[in-house]
Structure formats: structure tokens, C-alpha cells
């Protein structure tokens, strides 16, 4: 008899975005003429920049020539890309990294889900609430969270409540936490932490021998000077933090898949007997066993992000989406809705009108004005009564969506 991993049975319902897709498909089947505008999932819509495409084409030609063909590459990534990342994203901000501290992967979603494998099951996990579902769900799958209670929370998880009262900025946990997930700029709320606010977390982690798992997938969208682009801008962070970054949202790689994880060699975990163990070695062992690396063609495309033309072109991409964010933010505010985010992130987080249930507002928005968003409750109990819209649509659709909300949505 083949036994299953019963931790999977603890997961509530289907994955958030799978449920959204199911509801939209059903509505579309029943209303085939409906012109649906999708501002739900955080998927980019603009094509890959020319510099990236050109580099990929050259890489394809290399793969067609026996002299330049490549088979398996290094599981950690090619040094030509890693060095560009270090020089452009880190050295420019006063951060020094060795090439063996940067790991290229096929997506931050994969990495933030897989990183928990190198940690023991007895660790206490702290997550912000609301939160990107992958942080919690992968710990549930591993058996680290206990069972779901009637409040919608898992018994062994420390929930860091983020709401309007604390400006969606988490407070330090009242009880000690071993693994702390922070996403800055935040998905789903679009809010950020300043340098001083982030230093509090680094100091906490150092004092408690905790590890911060820092998701910086949206750092390219930061506009305010006092918001760090990397946790390593904070003194001491290289001793306590692992950082995740992605090419998906800044360079349009959602369909081509490329990301990176930084694991400094100074970040330590501990054995049950108290011996130090470098996380860098553990992550390298995990990757070399379970991952064959990102394709050469994709990594050459990512390398082009760091060319002069590539830097200019991805800035234009980010500016395009942030203009959409401004349109949504100002449009919703003029419609009388309470909104957050959209200043340093491509997400706008809004309070549902009249204390409406998040999924009820999802259905109303879809039915009445044919717009898809994301229910806040799908991100955790504290997301109840909130709703997320993304700025990743086209400008034309974004303008049309806001006009529909302002003129046709009856609240």
C-alpha cells in the first residue's frame, strides 16, 4: 500500500489562482460575449525587450553549431550572468558577494518554496498575514505548521498581522520565530519597509539566531529613496538573510523563467546539538541534487538585462507598469475606495466597500463590470475584506477597467 504525504490534505481548497481561473472560465462559458479585463494574477503583458530577444537569438544560433553547442550547464548558473548580477545589482549598492553565493534558478516561486527543505521540521515559521500563498503552503506540505483551526490559521505558525491600523507593516513576533518570511515590496499589499524598519528585523534575527527569507522580487519597482532594494544594504544582514530575486516582473521573464537566490556563506543554521552549519553548502547540495540548471539560452537573455540597452529597456517596462499603478491608485481613490500600495510596487490593495466579503466582491466585479482581481482572503485571514488589483495589464485595459469601476460598479 503506497501511503501519501497526508500534510497535503491539510491545505484548504485549491491553490488561490487555480480557483480564480476556475471561476473566470465558468463565467466566460456562460457569458461568451463578455470582454473580461484581467487585473488579477501578477503576470506581465509586455513583450520581452529587444536586447533580450537579440541575445536569445544569438544563443540559439550557438546551440545550432557544434563548436559552440552546450549541454548540461552548472546547476548554480553560468558565471557570465552571476558576475553581471553582482556588479550591477549589488556592488553598485555597496554590497560585496562572491560568485558562489548567487544561485540562478527557474523562478523565485520555486526557490521560496524549495528553500524550506534545508530546514528542520521543528522550526517555528513566521509569515506576514496576508501573505503570498507559496510561503505558507510549502511549509504545510512539509509538515511544519500543525493543523488548520476555525480561524483559518495553522496552529504552529506565527502570523504577523498586517492591516490598515499598522499600515500593513508587521510587528516583531511576541514569541521567538526561527524562520521569518518577508516580502518587500510586499505582495499582495504593495507596501514597503524603510531602512530603519528593516534594520529592526535584522537585529531581531541576529539576537535570536533566526533566518530571514527575504523576497525582493519587486525591488525594481521601488521609487522612494528610504526603501532598500536589498536586505544586504542593512548592516549585519549577510549573517542572517537569504534573498530571492526574479527577472519575471522587471524584464518580462514570467514565460521564460529565470531568477536568483543569494545565500551568503556567513548565514548559519544549527544542528540539534548546536553546531553551526552554513546554509550556502546545504542549498548548493540541494540544487546539485534536484536541479539541472536554467537553460543557456535563457541565461544569455538574462545577461542582456545588464547591457546598457537592456537596462534602459527594462526601466521603460517598469515605468509602463508603474504608470498603470498610478492610474489604478488615483482612479480608485476618486471613486471613494480606500486604497494602499501602488507607489513602490505594481499592486494596489483596496478595502472592499461596505465590508463586503472578498470573494463576494470578486464575483460582483466579474459579474457587473467584467474585471478580474484577487480576493484578499486568498492571501490569509487578515486579507478578509480586502482585494488586490495588479498593474500588469495594458494601459488601454487599465484605463478602461478604472472607467468601468467608476461608472458601472454599483456599490
C-alpha positions, 0 to 999 in steps of 0.5 A: 500500500503506497501511503501519501504525504497526508500534510497535503490534505491539510491545505484548504481548497485549491491553490488561490489562482487555480480557483480564480481561473476556475471561476473566470472560465465558468463565467466566460462559458456562460457569458461568451460575449463578455470582454473580461479585463484581467487585473488579477494574477501578477503576470506581465503583458509586455513583450520581452525587450529587444536586447533580450530577444537579440541575445536569445537569438544569438544563443540559439544560433550557438546551440545550432553549431557544434563548436559552440553547442552546450549541454548540461550547464552548472546547476548554480548558473553560468558565471557570465550572468552571476558576475553581471548580477553582482556588479550591477545589482549589488556592488553598485549598492555597496554590497560585496558577494562572491560568485558562489553565493548567487544561485540562478534558478527557474523562478523565485516561486520555486526557490521560496518554496524549495528553500524550506527543505534545508530546514528542520521540521521543528522550526517555528515559521513566521509569515506576514498575514496576508501573505503570498500563498507559496510561503505558507503552503510549502511549509504545510506540505512539509509538515511544519505548521500543525493543523488548520483551526476555525480561524483559518490559521495553522496552529504552529505558525506565527502570523504577523498581522498586517492591516490598515491600523499598522499600515500593513507593516508587521510587528516583531513576533511576541514569541521567538520565530526561527524562520521569518518570511518577508516580502518587500515590496510586499505582495499582495499589499504593495507596501514597503519597509524603510531602512530603519524598519528593516534594520529592526528585523535584522537585529531581531534575527541576529539576537535570536539566531533566526533566518530571514527569507527575504523576497525582493522580487519587486525591488525594481519597482521601488521609487522612494529613496528610504526603501532598500532594494536589498536586505544586504544594504542593512548592516549585519544582514549577510549573517542572517538573510537569504534573498530571492530575486526574479527577472519575471516582473522587471524584464518580462521573464514570467514565460521564460523563467529565470531568477536568483537566490543569494545565500551568503556563506556567513548565514548559519543554521544549527544542528540539534546539538548546536553546531553551526552549519552554513546554509550556502553548502546545504542549498548548493547540495540541494540544487546539485541534487534536484536541479539541472540548471536554467537553460543557456539560452535563457541565461544569455537573455538574462545577461542582456538585462545588464547591457546598457540597452537592456537596462534602459529597456527594462526601466521603460517596462517598469515605468509602463507598469508603474504608470498603470499603478498610478492610474489604478491608485488615483482612479480608485481613490476618486471613486471613494475606495480606500486604497494602499500600495501602488507607489513602490510596487505594481499592486494596489490593495483596496478595502472592499466597500461596505465590508463586503466579503472578498470573494463576494466582491470578486464575483460582483466585479466579474459579474457587473463590470467584467474585471478580474482581481484577487480576493484578499482572503486568498492571501490569509485571514487578515486579507478578509475584506480586502482585494488586490488589483495588479498593474500588469495589464495594458494601459488601454485595459487599465484605463478602461477597467478604472472607467468601468469601476467608476461608472458601472460598479454599483456599490 
